[in-house]
Amino acid sequence: MRRLSELEPGDAATVIKVHGEGPLRRRLLDMGLIRGTVVTAVKRAPLGDPLELRIRGYELSLRKAEAEAVEIG
């Protein structure tokens, strides 16, 4: 099982499932991270956190801990 936090810049993957409960899961789903969505890693901050992603035509920055909740394939 791969996580969104494992993507390297330039890699693309499809969202399989968003894990977790409560406000974090709801926030990720509201930002468009739903099953079947293609996500491309754009870049990482120098210390590895946050991760910048391109999703549904916009740029999204997520902390590594938040990206751990998203399973990709």
C-alpha positions in Angstrom: 0.0 0.0 0.0 1.5 3.3 -1.1 0.7 6.7 0.5 0.5 10.1 -1.1 3.4 11.2 1.0 5.7 8.8 -0.9 5.3 10.5 -4.3 8.4 12.1 -5.7 8.2 15.3 -7.8 7.0 14.4 -11.3 5.3 11.2 -10.2 1.5 10.8 -10.8 -0.9 8.4 -9.1 -4.6 7.8 -8.6 -6.3 8.1 -5.2 -7.6 4.8 -4.0 -8.9 5.7 -0.5 -8.7 8.4 2.1 -8.2 7.0 5.6 -8.8 8.6 8.9 -11.8 10.1 10.6 -13.4 13.4 11.4 -12.3 16.8 10.3 -9.0 15.7 8.6 -10.8 13.2 6.4 -13.6 15.6 5.6 -11.1 18.4 4.7 -9.1 16.1 2.3 -12.3 15.0 0.6 -13.5 18.6 0.3 -10.2 19.5 -1.4 -10.9 16.9 -4.1 -8.9 13.9 -2.9 -11.6 11.4 -3.8 -11.3 7.9 -5.2 -10.2 7.9 -8.9 -8.7 11.4 -8.9 -5.2 11.7 -10.5 -2.7 13.5 -8.4 0.8 14.7 -9.6 3.6 15.7 -7.2 5.0 19.0 -8.3 7.7 19.7 -5.7 8.7 19.2 -2.1 10.0 21.8 0.4 13.7 21.6 1.1 13.1 19.7 4.4 10.5 17.4 2.8 7.4 19.1 4.3 5.0 20.3 2.8 4.4 18.5 -0.5 3.0 20.5 -3.4 0.5 18.6 -5.6 -1.4 19.3 -8.8 -5.0 18.0 -8.5 -8.0 18.8 -10.7 -6.3 21.8 -12.3 -5.0 23.5 -9.1 -2.0 23.4 -6.8 -2.5 22.0 -3.3 0.1 21.9 -0.5 -0.2 19.2 2.1 1.8 18.4 5.1 3.5 15.0 5.1 1.3 13.8 8.0 -1.9 14.8 6.1 -0.6 13.0 2.9 -0.1 9.8 4.9 -3.9 9.5 5.2 -4.3 9.1 1.4 -3.7 5.7 -0.2 -2.7 5.8 -3.9 -2.2 3.3 -6.6 
